[in-house]
């Protein structure tokens, strides 16, 4: 009976120690005054919503300008690609005609 009582006492001690450790972990996970003070100091580094909105309004026109310039550039780029394609097509057609003309000339010289 004494050993059962000792076992029971050890179990109670273990549970109390475990509970104390869990309580200590919980207590150390709370925010402390120095934590709050550091956080408050960091708020001085952040931007206010009003300042951020003002910044957005100042930047928006220049972003819109860049967007319009990009659209114009894209349109001109597509036009330039089409002109180069057409020029290449005409040049290839002219080269084929030139080759045919040269071939006709050589045939005429040799066989006629």
C-alpha positions as a Python dict, from the first residue, in 0.01 Angstrom:
ca = {
    (1, 'X'): (0, 0, 0),
    (2, 'X'): (290, 227, 73),
    (3, 'X'): (429, 176, -279),
    (4, 'X'): (92, 258, -435),
    (5, 'X'): (80, 575, -229),
    (6, 'X'): (436, 665, -335),
    (7, 'X'): (348, 599, -701),
    (8, 'X'): (41, 813, -671),
    (9, 'X'): (242, 1092, -506),
    (10, 'X'): (502, 1076, -787),
    (11, 'X'): (228, 1095, -1049),
    (12, 'X'): (78, 1399, -877),
    (13, 'X'): (422, 1562, -853),
    (14, 'X'): (487, 1491, -1223),
    (15, 'X'): (150, 1637, -1322),
    (16, 'X'): (209, 1945, -1106),
    (17, 'X'): (556, 1994, -1254),
    (18, 'X'): (420, 1950, -1607),
    (19, 'X'): (140, 2198, -1533),
    (20, 'X'): (391, 2446, -1391),
    (21, 'X'): (610, 2414, -1701),
    (22, 'X'): (310, 2469, -1930),
    (23, 'X'): (206, 2769, -1723),
    (24, 'X'): (557, 2912, -1744),
    (25, 'X'): (560, 2867, -2124),
    (26, 'X'): (222, 3039, -2148),
    (27, 'X'): (331, 3330, -1932),
    (28, 'X'): (651, 3385, -2129),
    (29, 'X'): (456, 3391, -2457),
    (30, 'X'): (261, 3704, -2351),
    (31, 'X'): (361, 4045, -2481),
    (32, 'X'): (560, 4250, -2234),
    (33, 'X'): (588, 4628, -2190),
    (34, 'X'): (929, 4640, -2363),
    (35, 'X'): (776, 4452, -2657),
    (36, 'X'): (499, 4709, -2683),
    (37, 'X'): (748, 4996, -2654),
    (38, 'X'): (960, 4854, -2939),
    (39, 'X'): (649, 4809, -3151),
    (40, 'X'): (536, 5166, -3080),
    (41, 'X'): (877, 5297, -3186),
    (42, 'X'): (852, 5100, -3510),
    (43, 'X'): (517, 5269, -3589),
    (44, 'X'): (707, 5593, -3634),
    (45, 'X'): (881, 5435, -3935),
    (46, 'X'): (558, 5345, -4116),
    (47, 'X'): (363, 5563, -4357),
    (48, 'X'): (22, 5704, -4267),
    (49, 'X'): (-273, 5613, -4489),
    (50, 'X'): (-323, 5977, -4588),
    (51, 'X'): (38, 6010, -4700),
    (52, 'X'): (13, 5685, -4893),
    (53, 'X'): (-308, 5798, -5068),
    (54, 'X'): (-143, 6130, -5156),
    (55, 'X'): (156, 5943, -5297),
    (56, 'X'): (-74, 5722, -5508),
    (57, 'X'): (-248, 6028, -5650),
    (58, 'X'): (88, 6186, -5739),
    (59, 'X'): (216, 5869, -5906),
    (60, 'X'): (-103, 5770, -6092),
    (61, 'X'): (-65, 6027, -6377),
    (62, 'X'): (293, 5923, -6450),
    (63, 'X'): (193, 5555, -6447),
    (64, 'X'): (-93, 5633, -6685),
    (65, 'X'): (152, 5820, -6908),
    (66, 'X'): (387, 5523, -6915),
    (67, 'X'): (94, 5292, -6993),
    (68, 'X'): (-13, 5513, -7287),
    (69, 'X'): (346, 5530, -7414),
    (70, 'X'): (365, 5152, -7393),
    (71, 'X'): (43, 5116, -7594),
    (72, 'X'): (176, 5355, -7861),
    (73, 'X'): (505, 5169, -7871),
    (74, 'X'): (323, 4837, -7909),
    (75, 'X'): (112, 4974, -8195),
    (76, 'X'): (418, 5119, -8371),
    (77, 'X'): (608, 4795, -8314),
    (78, 'X'): (330, 4593, -8478),
    (79, 'X'): (323, 4839, -8770),
    (80, 'X'): (700, 4814, -8811),
    (81, 'X'): (688, 4435, -8809),
    (82, 'X'): (420, 4441, -9079),
    (83, 'X'): (624, 4686, -9291),
    (84, 'X'): (935, 4470, -9259),
    (85, 'X'): (735, 4158, -9348),
    (86, 'X'): (590, 4331, -9654),
    (87, 'X'): (932, 4469, -9757),
    (88, 'X'): (1083, 4123, -9724),
    (89, 'X'): (801, 3978, -9930),
    (90, 'X'): (852, 4237, -10207),
    (91, 'X'): (1229, 4188, -10199),
    (92, 'X'): (1190, 3810, -10229),
    (93, 'X'): (944, 3854, -10517),
    (94, 'X'): (1181, 4094, -10692),
    (95, 'X'): (1470, 3852, -10641),
    (96, 'X'): (1264, 3573, -10799),
    (97, 'X'): (1179, 3797, -11097),
    (98, 'X'): (1547, 3894, -11127),
    (99, 'X'): (1646, 3528, -11130),
    (100, 'X'): (1386, 3454, -11399),
    (101, 'X'): (1505, 3748, -11608),
    (102, 'X'): (1866, 3632, -11579),
    (103, 'X'): (1762, 3276, -11668),
    (104, 'X'): (1570, 3399, -11974),
    (105, 'X'): (1871, 3605, -12080),
    (106, 'X'): (2111, 3311, -12047),
    (107, 'X'): (1871, 3078, -12234),
    (108, 'X'): (1837, 3338, -12507),
    (109, 'X'): (2213, 3373, -12541),
    (110, 'X'): (2288, 3002, -12547),
    (111, 'X'): (1995, 2856, -12737),
    (112, 'X'): (1852, 3132, -12958),
}
